Amino acid sequence: MTPVFDGTAIGWAIASVVAVPVLMVILTEVIGILRRRRSPAVKPLLLLRNWVVPFGGLVGLLVFATRSDQDLVWPRVVATIFGFLVILLSLSVLNYALFATADRGSWRQRVPQIFIEIVRLLLVVVGVAFLFQWVWEADVEGVIAALGVTSIVIGLALQNAAGGIVSGLLVLFEQPFRQGDWITTGGTTGRVVEVNWRALHIDTGSGLQIIPNSGLADASFLNLSRPPGPFTAVATATFAPADPPHVLIATLREVAGDLPTLTPGGEIEVTNAGGGSWSVAIPLDSPVYADSTLSTFRSWLWYAARRRGLSLDKIPVDAAVREAALGHALESTARALHLDDALRDDALRECRVEQFGMGETIDRAGEMGSSVRRVLEGRVILTGPDGEPLPGTVERGDWLGTSALTRERSLTTATAATVVTVLTLPIAFVDRLSRLRPALARDLGADAELRRTQVRDMRVRPGVIGSRESSAPATDQ
């Protein structure tokens, strides 16, 4: 008996009619499994099942099973389509093997898509040329030579533009930055919003700057987003050599730790550079916050240095000015504090006048204070433990930190809404003063009860908080 698959017509007919459906069923099952796994191999398999296998069976029927005359047009047309589909399938498999399965950060993953498309186009052109030569017996050597000469002429005519395109492609291939990165080049700092084969688009905050890739390839630039992670802004400060280092470190960390743009959980590094110079590394989520953050840090540091008697920029705090400010503050609050001459002398020795910059934290919820403050100038915003603001503001004549009198942790966070000047009274002095002046003790107790009531009402009825008039007696102004 003659074997079925010996090249006869009946063998090819059976192969086309039976093998094609069986192969398509098998491919359908495999595709279903890979789809559930979300595998990138689904795309070439779909091309194989939906197009290559059916046209392969059709080629088997027309060319081999029916033994058609090779000069007929339809067999050649079908063979051409089948060959073109095979070329596409080969490119799809190559793309899957090289790029779809590339590891993150590898050179295959960094190859720009435009490179892949150009190489794919060239392979398709070469494949189609050989296909026409094989199926139609066409002379493609002359066409290829003509295209080569034409490309040389066009390249010479457009060498400047082509140079820019090539530079852009090289920049895309190397990928020294990505969309969303912050870079500095030519004195310009901005965020990359688009990278294409011709130019780089940078959002500078005041407009969109377009930088040609040809110029970028020949220039140096700084990528502020590499290595990945929070951006670090560095602030420098100079103090007098006599200032205690441990006090300086604590002050610098405290001021930097209160900055609103600080990366949550970021570690602040303070370094002694010698000669009274200190550097502070502040982690930020983005370089866009660097300028505003450093400006706020320097402003807050000035107030903090004055409060702690530090010589910022090696300029000591004028003791006479501080004493004069304290004397004026005690004169303006003598009635509210019920001071006589003896108590006034004690206050001059123990109390002090302090200033806080706009946005600084004066008291923190959950911390136990060591002093009570009376606002002399400015406005203060109070927020509860959950960050919800209490009604109104604390202004001139109001008290801050009265919960410290009962040795309780503060229920509110006090933040300076403007530049705030306060008279700071140590707890020991306030205790002694309260025993001598019961009216002052009532005022301070009423203020502490007011804060407790406001926070309690906030927790019980969010958004409905008792007012000062309805919750507790007003403090003595």
Disulfide bonds with the S-S distance in Angstrom:
none
